[in-house]
Amino acid sequence: MSINVNIDKLRSYANILSNSTFNGLVRDGDFDYLKAKINKYDKKFAKHNGLSYQEYFSHIFNSLKVNYRNEYIYKNLITKKILLGRHNLNTTVALNEFRINKSIADLVLINGTSKVFEIKTELDNSQRLISQIDDYKKVFKEIYLVTHYSLKDKYSDIIGNEIGLIVLTKNFSLQTIRQPKINTTIDNLSILKCLRKQEYSNIIISYFGSLPQVSDFKFYNACKELFLKIPSDILHDLMMQELKRRTVKEKEILASPAVPDELKHICYCLDFTKSEYKVLNSVLREKILI
């Protein structure tokens, strides 16, 4: 992190570059929060440079990238380089903030297998890492720890050689230091808990041919009993089939230059419609008037 930086300003930048801010801008036309932050920290800068909102968001992203590499910086790079760069949106689904038991996975990719990415930035601590990994082992085949290159040795010692290790390099790229070993400790009930009702119902129908004929009150427990009878590897594959349905609507727009690189992850998470992308592009072109 650079010295002589305004931490409050950087934290404000991190809050601006978030799902909630862009949900408000695009879906509610609410600029109040954003304009208040610009007024407080960047009024002269924005006015002097005649910035558009897109130019301002690029400025925010680059400031965070240099001085305050928060979780979004990492997530956006994974979305851009791995999801959009190596994979195809027609065959791969990303899941943001995915709950598994008592943990929330930063990012999950579902394609030919299941991959979970736990991000530990320079701003984080390792306090819950072992329990998080233990939870991830119950659901996913490949587990990766993503961190800054300066923390490589620290986290390599903590996670051991079964967990994959990816680092953010000096050149702002992702380098895989170690591939993960394929996890075989899948837990059927942990899979059940992380699925929606329609998803686990579909799995029951797919494997057994029909749903349990019980009251709504008893339905979950009946499904739980059936889940325990499905071989774990088969259940894992059925889970992936269901999670792949959580895909985005406008794949071509998201992957195109119409969405600025620094906003790829936000737009993926918010899953804008075609008309909402038009609103977003209108917002990005607009000049900041303060």
DAHU-V84148 format. One record per residue. N is the residue number from 1. SS is DSSP state (alpha for helix, beta for strand, coil for the rest). OMEGA is omega in degrees with one decimal (* if undefined). D_LAST is the distance of its C-alpha to the last C-alpha in whole Angstrom. Layout:
n->N ss->SS omega->OMEGA d_last->D_LAST
n->N ss->SS omega->OMEGA d_last->D_LAST
//
This chain:
n->1 ss->coil omega->179.9 d_last->30
n->2 ss->coil omega->178.5 d_last->29
n->3 ss->coil omega->177.3 d_last->29
n->4 ss->coil omega->176.4 d_last->26
n->5 ss->coil omega->179.5 d_last->24
n->6 ss->coil omega->-175.3 d_last->21
n->7 ss->alpha omega->177.9 d_last->23
n->8 ss->alpha omega->178.8 d_last->21
n->9 ss->alpha omega->180.0 d_last->18
n->10 ss->alpha omega->176.0 d_last->20
n->11 ss->alpha omega->175.3 d_last->21
n->12 ss->alpha omega->176.7 d_last->18
n->13 ss->alpha omega->-179.9 d_last->17
n->14 ss->alpha omega->178.4 d_last->21
n->15 ss->alpha omega->178.0 d_last->20
n->16 ss->alpha omega->-177.3 d_last->17
n->17 ss->coil omega->-174.3 d_last->19
n->18 ss->coil omega->178.9 d_last->21
n->19 ss->alpha omega->-175.6 d_last->23
n->20 ss->alpha omega->178.9 d_last->22
n->21 ss->alpha omega->-175.9 d_last->18
n->22 ss->alpha omega->172.2 d_last->19
n->23 ss->alpha omega->178.6 d_last->21
n->24 ss->alpha omega->-179.3 d_last->19
n->25 ss->alpha omega->-172.3 d_last->16
n->26 ss->alpha omega->-172.1 d_last->19
n->27 ss->alpha omega->-178.5 d_last->22
n->28 ss->alpha omega->-176.7 d_last->20
n->29 ss->coil omega->-175.0 d_last->16
n->30 ss->coil omega->179.9 d_last->15
n->31 ss->coil omega->-171.7 d_last->11
n->32 ss->alpha omega->-178.0 d_last->11
n->33 ss->alpha omega->-177.7 d_last->13
n->34 ss->alpha omega->-178.5 d_last->11
n->35 ss->alpha omega->176.6 d_last->7
n->36 ss->alpha omega->178.9 d_last->9
n->37 ss->alpha omega->178.2 d_last->11
n->38 ss->alpha omega->178.2 d_last->8
n->39 ss->alpha omega->-175.8 d_last->7
n->40 ss->alpha omega->-170.6 d_last->11
n->41 ss->alpha omega->-167.8 d_last->12
n->42 ss->coil omega->-175.9 d_last->10
n->43 ss->alpha omega->-179.1 d_last->7
n->44 ss->alpha omega->-179.1 d_last->9
n->45 ss->alpha omega->-178.6 d_last->11
n->46 ss->alpha omega->-177.9 d_last->8
n->47 ss->alpha omega->-178.4 d_last->7
n->48 ss->alpha omega->-176.7 d_last->11
n->49 ss->alpha omega->179.4 d_last->12
n->50 ss->coil omega->-171.8 d_last->10
n->51 ss->coil omega->165.0 d_last->11
n->52 ss->beta omega->177.5 d_last->12
n->53 ss->alpha omega->177.8 d_last->12
n->54 ss->alpha omega->178.2 d_last->15
n->55 ss->alpha omega->178.8 d_last->15
n->56 ss->alpha omega->177.9 d_last->13
n->57 ss->alpha omega->175.7 d_last->16
n->58 ss->alpha omega->177.0 d_last->18
n->59 ss->alpha omega->178.6 d_last->17
n->60 ss->alpha omega->-177.8 d_last->17
n->61 ss->alpha omega->-178.4 d_last->21
n->62 ss->alpha omega->176.7 d_last->22
n->63 ss->alpha omega->177.4 d_last->21
n->64 ss->alpha omega->-179.2 d_last->23
n->65 ss->alpha omega->-177.9 d_last->26
n->66 ss->alpha omega->-166.5 d_last->26
n->67 ss->alpha omega->-171.7 d_last->26
n->68 ss->coil omega->-173.4 d_last->26
n->69 ss->coil omega->-179.0 d_last->28
n->70 ss->coil omega->-175.1 d_last->28
n->71 ss->alpha omega->-178.2 d_last->29
n->72 ss->alpha omega->179.4 d_last->27
n->73 ss->alpha omega->179.6 d_last->27
n->74 ss->alpha omega->-178.0 d_last->31
n->75 ss->alpha omega->-178.9 d_last->31
n->76 ss->alpha omega->178.9 d_last->29
n->77 ss->alpha omega->176.4 d_last->31
n->78 ss->alpha omega->178.9 d_last->34
n->79 ss->alpha omega->-176.7 d_last->33
n->80 ss->alpha omega->-171.3 d_last->32
n->81 ss->alpha omega->-175.7 d_last->35
n->82 ss->alpha omega->-178.2 d_last->38
n->83 ss->alpha omega->-176.7 d_last->37
n->84 ss->coil omega->-176.1 d_last->36
n->85 ss->coil omega->-175.8 d_last->37
n->86 ss->coil omega->-173.6 d_last->41
n->87 ss->coil omega->-178.8 d_last->41
n->88 ss->coil omega->-178.1 d_last->41
n->89 ss->coil omega->176.7 d_last->39
n->90 ss->coil omega->-176.8 d_last->42
n->91 ss->coil omega->-176.3 d_last->44
n->92 ss->coil omega->178.0 d_last->42
n->93 ss->beta omega->174.3 d_last->39
n->94 ss->beta omega->178.6 d_last->37
n->95 ss->beta omega->-177.8 d_last->37
n->96 ss->beta omega->177.1 d_last->34
n->97 ss->beta omega->-174.3 d_last->35
n->98 ss->beta omega->-175.0 d_last->38
n->99 ss->beta omega->172.8 d_last->40
n->100 ss->beta omega->-177.5 d_last->44
n->101 ss->coil omega->-177.7 d_last->46
n->102 ss->coil omega->-177.6 d_last->44
n->103 ss->beta omega->174.5 d_last->42
n->104 ss->beta omega->-179.6 d_last->39
n->105 ss->beta omega->-179.0 d_last->39
n->106 ss->beta omega->-177.7 d_last->35
n->107 ss->beta omega->177.5 d_last->36
n->108 ss->beta omega->173.3 d_last->39
n->109 ss->beta omega->178.0 d_last->41
n->110 ss->beta omega->172.7 d_last->43
n->111 ss->coil omega->175.0 d_last->45
n->112 ss->coil omega->176.0 d_last->49
n->113 ss->coil omega->178.8 d_last->49
n->114 ss->beta omega->-178.9 d_last->46
n->115 ss->beta omega->176.6 d_last->44
n->116 ss->beta omega->-177.9 d_last->42
n->117 ss->beta omega->173.8 d_last->40
n->118 ss->beta omega->-175.7 d_last->39
n->119 ss->beta omega->172.7 d_last->36
n->120 ss->beta omega->-178.8 d_last->37
n->121 ss->coil omega->175.3 d_last->34
n->122 ss->coil omega->-179.1 d_last->34
n->123 ss->coil omega->-175.2 d_last->32
n->124 ss->coil omega->169.9 d_last->35
n->125 ss->coil omega->-174.6 d_last->38
n->126 ss->coil omega->-169.2 d_last->42
n->127 ss->coil omega->-174.6 d_last->43
n->128 ss->coil omega->-170.9 d_last->43
n->129 ss->alpha omega->-176.6 d_last->44
n->130 ss->alpha omega->179.4 d_last->47
n->131 ss->alpha omega->176.3 d_last->47
n->132 ss->alpha omega->179.5 d_last->44
n->133 ss->alpha omega->178.3 d_last->46
n->134 ss->alpha omega->177.2 d_last->49
n->135 ss->alpha omega->-177.5 d_last->47
n->136 ss->alpha omega->179.6 d_last->46
n->137 ss->coil omega->-177.7 d_last->50
n->138 ss->coil omega->-174.4 d_last->51
n->139 ss->coil omega->-169.3 d_last->49
n->140 ss->coil omega->-177.9 d_last->48
n->141 ss->coil omega->-177.2 d_last->50
n->142 ss->beta omega->-178.0 d_last->48
n->143 ss->beta omega->-179.3 d_last->46
n->144 ss->beta omega->169.2 d_last->44
n->145 ss->beta omega->-179.3 d_last->42
n->146 ss->beta omega->-176.9 d_last->39
n->147 ss->beta omega->177.1 d_last->38
n->148 ss->beta omega->-176.3 d_last->37
n->149 ss->alpha omega->-179.5 d_last->39
n->150 ss->alpha omega->-178.5 d_last->40
n->151 ss->alpha omega->-175.0 d_last->41
n->152 ss->alpha omega->-176.2 d_last->43
n->153 ss->alpha omega->179.8 d_last->46
n->154 ss->alpha omega->-175.6 d_last->45
n->155 ss->alpha omega->176.1 d_last->45
n->156 ss->alpha omega->178.4 d_last->48
n->157 ss->alpha omega->-176.2 d_last->50
n->158 ss->alpha omega->-170.0 d_last->48
n->159 ss->alpha omega->-178.7 d_last->48
n->160 ss->coil omega->-171.4 d_last->52
n->161 ss->coil omega->177.9 d_last->53
n->162 ss->coil omega->-174.8 d_last->53
n->163 ss->coil omega->177.3 d_last->49
n->164 ss->beta omega->-178.7 d_last->47
n->165 ss->beta omega->177.8 d_last->45
n->166 ss->beta omega->-180.0 d_last->42
n->167 ss->beta omega->169.4 d_last->39
n->168 ss->beta omega->-172.9 d_last->36
n->169 ss->coil omega->175.8 d_last->37
n->170 ss->coil omega->-179.1 d_last->36
n->171 ss->coil omega->178.8 d_last->35
n->172 ss->coil omega->172.1 d_last->33
n->173 ss->coil omega->178.3 d_last->36
n->174 ss->beta omega->179.7 d_last->38
n->175 ss->beta omega->177.4 d_last->41
n->176 ss->beta omega->179.4 d_last->44
n->177 ss->beta omega->-178.2 d_last->46
n->178 ss->beta omega->174.4 d_last->49
n->179 ss->coil omega->179.7 d_last->49
n->180 ss->coil omega->167.7 d_last->50
n->181 ss->coil omega->-178.5 d_last->53
n->182 ss->coil omega->-178.1 d_last->54
n->183 ss->coil omega->-178.9 d_last->53
n->184 ss->coil omega->-174.9 d_last->56
n->185 ss->coil omega->-179.0 d_last->56
n->186 ss->coil omega->-178.7 d_last->54
n->187 ss->coil omega->-174.6 d_last->54
n->188 ss->alpha omega->-176.6 d_last->55
n->189 ss->alpha omega->177.0 d_last->53
n->190 ss->alpha omega->175.6 d_last->50
n->191 ss->alpha omega->179.4 d_last->50
n->192 ss->alpha omega->-175.2 d_last->50
n->193 ss->alpha omega->-176.4 d_last->48
n->194 ss->coil omega->-179.3 d_last->45
n->195 ss->coil omega->172.7 d_last->45
n->196 ss->coil omega->-177.0 d_last->44
n->197 ss->alpha omega->-178.9 d_last->47
n->198 ss->alpha omega->-178.9 d_last->47
n->199 ss->alpha omega->-179.6 d_last->47
n->200 ss->alpha omega->174.1 d_last->50
n->201 ss->alpha omega->178.2 d_last->52
n->202 ss->alpha omega->178.7 d_last->52
n->203 ss->alpha omega->178.1 d_last->53
n->204 ss->alpha omega->-180.0 d_last->56
n->205 ss->alpha omega->-177.5 d_last->57
n->206 ss->alpha omega->-174.7 d_last->57
n->207 ss->alpha omega->-173.6 d_last->59
n->208 ss->alpha omega->178.1 d_last->62
n->209 ss->coil omega->179.8 d_last->61
n->210 ss->coil omega->178.1 d_last->60
n->211 ss->coil omega->176.4 d_last->59
n->212 ss->coil omega->-179.4 d_last->60
n->213 ss->coil omega->-179.1 d_last->62
n->214 ss->coil omega->178.5 d_last->61
n->215 ss->coil omega->178.0 d_last->59
n->216 ss->alpha omega->-178.0 d_last->55
n->217 ss->alpha omega->-176.6 d_last->56
n->218 ss->alpha omega->-170.4 d_last->58
n->219 ss->alpha omega->-176.5 d_last->56
n->220 ss->alpha omega->-179.5 d_last->54
n->221 ss->alpha omega->177.1 d_last->57
n->222 ss->alpha omega->177.0 d_last->59
n->223 ss->alpha omega->179.1 d_last->56
n->224 ss->alpha omega->178.2 d_last->56
n->225 ss->alpha omega->179.1 d_last->60
n->226 ss->alpha omega->178.9 d_last->60
n->227 ss->alpha omega->-179.1 d_last->57
n->228 ss->coil omega->-178.9 d_last->60
n->229 ss->coil omega->-178.8 d_last->62
n->230 ss->coil omega->176.1 d_last->60
n->231 ss->coil omega->-171.4 d_last->61
n->232 ss->alpha omega->-179.7 d_last->58
n->233 ss->alpha omega->177.8 d_last->57
n->234 ss->alpha omega->179.0 d_last->57
n->235 ss->alpha omega->178.2 d_last->55
n->236 ss->alpha omega->-179.3 d_last->52
n->237 ss->alpha omega->176.6 d_last->53
n->238 ss->alpha omega->175.0 d_last->52
n->239 ss->alpha omega->-179.7 d_last->49
n->240 ss->alpha omega->177.7 d_last->48
n->241 ss->alpha omega->-179.3 d_last->49
n->242 ss->alpha omega->-178.2 d_last->47
n->243 ss->alpha omega->177.3 d_last->44
n->244 ss->coil omega->177.2 d_last->43
n->245 ss->coil omega->179.9 d_last->43
n->246 ss->coil omega->-175.2 d_last->39
n->247 ss->coil omega->179.6 d_last->38
n->248 ss->coil omega->-175.6 d_last->35
n->249 ss->coil omega->-170.0 d_last->35
n->250 ss->coil omega->-175.6 d_last->33
n->251 ss->alpha omega->-176.2 d_last->35
n->252 ss->alpha omega->179.0 d_last->34
n->253 ss->alpha omega->-178.6 d_last->31
n->254 ss->alpha omega->-176.9 d_last->30
n->255 ss->alpha omega->-174.0 d_last->32
n->256 ss->coil omega->176.5 d_last->31
n->257 ss->coil omega->178.0 d_last->28
n->258 ss->coil omega->175.9 d_last->26
n->259 ss->coil omega->-179.7 d_last->25
n->260 ss->coil omega->-176.9 d_last->23
n->261 ss->alpha omega->-175.1 d_last->26
n->262 ss->alpha omega->-179.7 d_last->23
n->263 ss->alpha omega->-175.9 d_last->23
n->264 ss->alpha omega->-175.6 d_last->27
n->265 ss->alpha omega->177.9 d_last->28
n->266 ss->alpha omega->-178.0 d_last->25
n->267 ss->alpha omega->175.7 d_last->26
n->268 ss->alpha omega->-177.1 d_last->29
n->269 ss->alpha omega->-176.4 d_last->29
n->270 ss->alpha omega->174.0 d_last->27
n->271 ss->coil omega->-178.6 d_last->30
n->272 ss->coil omega->171.0 d_last->27
n->273 ss->coil omega->179.0 d_last->29
n->274 ss->alpha omega->-180.0 d_last->29
n->275 ss->alpha omega->178.1 d_last->27
n->276 ss->alpha omega->174.6 d_last->24
n->277 ss->alpha omega->176.2 d_last->24
n->278 ss->alpha omega->176.5 d_last->23
n->279 ss->alpha omega->179.0 d_last->20
n->280 ss->alpha omega->-179.5 d_last->20
n->281 ss->alpha omega->175.8 d_last->20
n->282 ss->alpha omega->177.2 d_last->18
n->283 ss->alpha omega->-176.2 d_last->15
n->284 ss->alpha omega->-179.6 d_last->16
n->285 ss->alpha omega->-174.5 d_last->16
n->286 ss->coil omega->176.7 d_last->12
n->287 ss->beta omega->179.2 d_last->10
n->288 ss->coil omega->178.0 d_last->6
n->289 ss->coil omega->-178.4 d_last->4
n->290 ss->coil omega->* d_last->0
//
